[in-house]
Amino acid sequence: MSDNAELKLSPLSRTIEQDGKKLRVEICEDGDGAWLLEVFDEFNNSTVWEDAFESDQDALFEIEATIREEGIDCLIGPVDGGFA
């Protein structure tokens, strides 16, 4: 990512709800044309994909495939947000 680059939030960012559980999906352009994916659960735990995506649509496809294949629970962390 370029120094001092401002992240641009994709209009494809959204909240996904399944089985009474919610995830906030944030897809951001990194300033160099790649797209970053971060997901927050209802306890504010986050999951960040290490690799960037070529498009915001690719990032959205990835989160949808993850939920479809592994279930939403794979992205839900502890109630305390992981802090002791």
C-alpha positions as CSV (number, residue, x, y, z in Angstrom):
1,M,0.0,0.0,0.0
2,S,1.3,3.5,-0.8
3,D,2.3,5.8,2.0
4,N,-0.4,8.1,3.1
5,A,-3.0,6.3,0.9
6,E,-6.5,6.7,2.0
7,L,-8.6,3.6,2.0
8,K,-11.8,3.8,-0.1
9,L,-14.7,1.8,1.1
10,S,-16.5,-0.3,-1.6
11,P,-20.2,0.1,-2.1
12,L,-20.3,-3.7,-1.9
13,S,-19.5,-3.5,1.8
14,R,-22.5,-4.7,3.7
15,T,-23.9,-6.5,6.7
16,I,-24.6,-10.2,6.3
17,E,-27.0,-12.0,8.6
18,Q,-27.5,-15.7,8.9
19,D,-29.0,-17.9,11.6
20,G,-29.5,-14.8,13.8
21,K,-25.8,-13.9,13.6
22,K,-24.4,-10.7,11.9
23,L,-21.2,-9.9,10.2
24,R,-20.1,-6.5,9.0
25,V,-18.1,-6.9,5.7
26,E,-15.7,-4.1,4.8
27,I,-14.1,-4.2,1.4
28,C,-11.6,-1.3,0.9
29,E,-9.4,-0.3,-2.0
30,D,-5.8,0.0,-0.8
31,G,-4.7,3.0,-2.9
32,D,-2.9,0.8,-5.4
33,G,-5.9,-0.8,-7.1
34,A,-6.1,-3.9,-4.9
35,W,-9.0,-4.7,-2.6
36,L,-8.8,-5.7,1.1
37,L,-11.3,-7.8,2.9
38,E,-12.0,-7.5,6.6
39,V,-15.0,-9.0,8.5
40,F,-16.3,-7.9,11.9
41,D,-18.5,-10.1,14.0
42,E,-21.2,-8.8,16.5
43,F,-18.5,-8.8,19.3
44,N,-16.2,-6.7,17.2
45,N,-13.7,-9.5,16.5
46,S,-12.2,-9.1,13.0
47,T,-11.0,-11.5,10.4
48,V,-8.7,-10.1,7.8
49,W,-7.7,-11.9,4.5
50,E,-4.0,-11.7,4.0
51,D,-4.1,-11.6,0.3
52,A,-5.7,-8.7,-1.6
53,F,-8.2,-9.1,-4.4
54,E,-8.2,-7.8,-7.9
55,S,-11.7,-6.4,-7.5
56,D,-14.2,-5.6,-4.8
57,Q,-16.6,-8.1,-6.4
58,D,-13.9,-10.8,-6.0
59,A,-13.7,-10.0,-2.3
60,L,-17.4,-10.2,-2.0
61,F,-17.5,-13.6,-3.8
62,E,-14.8,-14.8,-1.3
63,I,-16.8,-14.0,1.8
64,E,-20.0,-15.4,0.3
65,A,-18.2,-18.6,-0.6
66,T,-16.6,-18.9,2.9
67,I,-19.9,-18.5,4.6
68,R,-21.6,-21.0,2.2
69,E,-18.8,-23.6,2.5
70,E,-17.8,-23.2,6.2
71,G,-20.8,-21.5,7.8
72,I,-21.0,-18.2,9.5
73,D,-19.7,-19.5,12.8
74,C,-16.2,-19.8,11.4
75,L,-16.1,-16.0,11.4
76,I,-17.6,-15.5,14.9
77,G,-15.1,-15.0,17.7
78,P,-15.4,-14.9,21.5
79,V,-17.9,-12.6,23.2
80,D,-15.1,-10.7,24.9
81,G,-13.4,-9.8,21.6
82,G,-10.4,-11.9,22.5
83,F,-9.0,-9.6,25.2
84,A,-8.3,-10.8,28.7
